[in-house]
Each structure stands twice: as C-alpha cells, then as structure tokens.
Amino acid sequence: MSFGTSKDPITGDITVTFGGGKGQGALTSIEVVVISGTGKTTTKDMKLKTGGENAAVFTVENGEATKGEDRVMVTVSFTDGTSYKVYDDIVKMR
C-alpha cells in the first residue's frame, strides 16, 4: 500500500494521501493521526473512494498542524479484524 505526506511550504498544512496497492480491497478503514508540534493530537478517518485519490488534510488554522515538526501516523484495518500501523514519520517544512 502506498501512503504519502506533504507539508505545504507556505501554510504548513499537512496532506496525507493513499494511492492504493496490494490488499486494498480488504481494507475496512484508514485512520490518520497527527500529533502537532504543540502536542495536540488530531485523528481523522480517511474515506475509501474508488477511482480517485484518498486524502486527509490537517490545517495549521485549526491547530491540527504547525509550521514546525509534526508526527503523522497511519493505521489500516482489514476485513479479518487485523490492524497495522503502516506509516509513522515526522514531517516538517522544507
């Protein structure tokens, strides 16, 4: 499965994208958690759409992200009841 993150170089907003991949047909949910540089934790469920890009956006304006370093984690759940953390990284403005 392919996940990516980007941090807007001007606003600091974080976009997490899911590009599909092996096993995606068995997914039941994708949970994205951002722990901002201020310590605030925000959780969003990424909608599973067919034929389009799946994304979750975390904004500085809403306090979900900062213009500094933020931690992004993605956990996926499958139809058999298993869950796996598939992404865990620090994102920062370049």
N, C-alpha and C positions, 0 to 999 in steps of 0.2 A: 504494500500500500504506500501511496505517495502523499506525504504531507509537506507543506512549506509554510514559512512565515516571512513576513516582510514588515518593516517598520518604516512608516512614511518619514522621509528625511526632513520634512518641514513641520508637520503636525505631531509626529511621534505616535500616531495611531498604529495599531498592530492589526494585520490581516493574516488569518490562518486559513490556508486552503487545503482541500482534499482533492487529489487528482485521480483517485481510483486505484485499481490494482488488484492483484490476486486475492481472492477471498472476499471482495467487496459485496458479493451477492448474499453472503451470510451475515452481514452487519445488521445489527438492530439499532445501534446508537453510536454517536461520536460525541464525547464530552471534551470541551476545551476549557482549561483553567489557566488564568493569567494571575500571577502574583506580581503586583506592581512594585516598583522601587520604593514606594511608601509603605508597603506591607499589606495593602488591600488585596483581597482575593475575590476574583470575579469568575463565575462559571457560566458557560453557555453551551447549549446543546446545538450541534451543527445539524442542520436539516439535510437529510439524504435525498438529493434530487437526481433523477436520471437524465442524462443528456445535457447537463450543464455543470458549471463549476459550483462546488460547495464551499462556502466561506463563512467565517465568523469574524466580526470586526470588534475590536476593543479600542475605545477612544480615550484620549487624554482629557477631553472636555468633560466626560462623565466620570473621570477619576479611575477608569479601568486600566489605564496605562500611564506611563510617564515619558518624558523626553530623555530619560536616563536608561538604566538597565532594568528589564522586566523578565520574569521567568514564564515560559509557556510550556504547558504540559497537555498532551492529548492522550485520552484513553478511549479505546474502542471496545464495544461489547458485541458478542456474536449470538446467533440463534441457539447455540448449545449452552448458553449461560456463562461462558468464559469471558473474561475481560483482560485486556493487556494495555499497559502504558507503552505507546509506540513512539512518543516524541517527548523530549524533556530537554529544553535548552534555554539559554539566556539570549535575549535579543536586545540590541542597542542601536542607537542612531549611528550612522557612519559619517 
